[in-house]
Amino acid sequence: MALEQGGLQTTLAAAAGDDAELRAELRQAFADSLGGHIDLMRRARCDGNWRVAAMRVKGLAASFHAEHLSELADDALDGAPSDPVALRRLQEFHREFVETDD
């Protein structure tokens, strides 16, 4: 999956401006938050916990204008708790975001 981060990168650039340190902090905060929400989804054993964690991912995506991540969250909401396909796609998005410098 090619990581589509257009809106996300634009949001980070607009928030941080020319401050590289702030940009790095915002990227780290996004990555940490997303990683935590994915972990909650991985551990969810009921519909309620799965939905709450997926909605948190969707909220994070909305906050950072990450459209592709929002779509992945929607797919997870349509799936069953611990849906391996939804989890794999979210983890892949997270991994690619962390590995991408810009």
N, C-alpha and C positions, 0 to 999 in steps of 0.2 A: 504494500500500500504506500503510495507516495503521499507524504504528509502535506496536507493542504492547510496552510497556516496564514493565508492572506490577511483576514480580518484580525486574527490574533496578533500577528506581527505588527500590523498597523496600530492596533490598540497599545501594544507595549511601546512602540516608538513614540506615539502621541503622549503617553503618560510619562515617559522617561526623558523625552527630548534628546539632548546631546549627552546626558549623564549616563555613562556606561555602567557605573556602579549601581545606580538605581535600576537600570534595565536588567542587570544581572540579578538583583534582589527580587524584582517582580517575576522574572522567569522562574527563579527558584521557588518563590511562594506558590506560583501556579503549579509547578511540577510536584511540589510537596503535597499540596491540597488534592490534586488529582490522584496522586499515588495513594493517599489515605482513603479517598472515596472508593477507589478500585479495590483496595483491601477490604473495606466494609462490604462491598458487593460480593467479593470472593467468599467471605465468611457468612453471608446471609443464608439463613435456612428457612425463611418464610417469605411470603409475598410482601408483607409489610416492610420488613427490613430491606429487602431488595429494592422496592419502589422508592423508599426514602433515600437510599444511597444513590440510586440512579437519578433521582430528582436533584440531589446535591451536585452531581456531575453536570446535569443540565443547567443548573443555576450558575455554576462556575463557568461553563461555556458561554452563557449569556453575558456574564460580567466581563469577560475578555473578548467577546465577539468571535468566538471560535465556532463557526458554523458547522464544520465537519464533526467536531466533538459533540455538538448538540444533536446532530443526526445519530451519532453512535449511542447517545443516551436515550434517544427515542426508540432505537432498535432494542436496547436493553429493557426499556419499559414494556415493550411488546412481548418480550420473552419471559421465560420462567426463571425463578431464582436459580442462581449459579449457572445460567446459560453459558456453556463453554465458548460458543462462537462470539457472543457479546463481550465476554470477559477478554478473550484473545484480542479482539479488535481494539478494545479500550487500552489494554496493556501495550499493544503495538503502537497506538497513538502516543501513549506516554513515553515509551522507549524512544521513538523517533523524535519527539519533542526534546527530550533530554539530550539526545545525541546531536541535535542540530544546534549550531551556535547562533544562527540568526534565523 
